Amino acid sequence: MSRKPVHLAVYDTLADWETGHATAYLARAGYEIRTVGPSRASVTSVGGLRIQPSCALADVRPQDSALLILPGADLWDTSSVGLAPFARKARAFLDAGVPVAAICGATAGLAREGLLDDRDHTSAVSFYLAATGYTGGERYVETDAVSDRGLITAGPTEPVAFAREIFRLLGVYEGEVLDAWYRLFHDSDAAAYAVLERAGATR
């Protein structure tokens, strides 16, 4: 089945570990993963991986995408404007009805853009987002990951829960298969593997 690609934002200091579960299993499910940089120039992750973006942010259109994923990065906190264009692109996606998934520092970027003011959301800790000056504090939820009206948020220690919510939103896994995937990768529950194997979700 033909699917629109998933766009993964990449920028200097991005947190390598936060999106690997999601992108690996989206690719296994048949999604093309396209990396999106500030430009086509290469970027370097916090772990020192050099990434050549597939496309520049300005060239990405919501109607051509299944999802925009925004990983955390030091630059979300050390530069008030450096990654702001990615938050503005997230607004364009949500306005067009195309989902966005943000983890770690990217949630602060979305808070500054006003995208968390009227949606349930989570992050590392509530006071991390409060420091942005946003007005959505009453919608903060103390949990591993939150999905509300097309926007997924998670903190930096929850890459598996982040992926779970992405799979749920896109219908990659559902029901007991989704639960088993989470139990296997989050809880190291060996019994969950048999559920995934029966469902053909181990390939």
Secondary structure, DSSP 8 states (H G I E B T S, - for coil): -----EEEE--TTB-GGGSHHHHHHHHHTT--EEEEESSSS-EE-TTS-EE--SEEGGG--GGG-SEEEE--BTHHHH-TTTTHHHHHHHHHHHHTT--EEEETHHHHHHHHTTTTTTS-B--S-HHHHHTTT-S-GGGB--SSEEEETTEEEE-TT-HHHHHHHHHHHHTSS-HHHHHHHHHHHHH--THHHHHHHHTTTT-
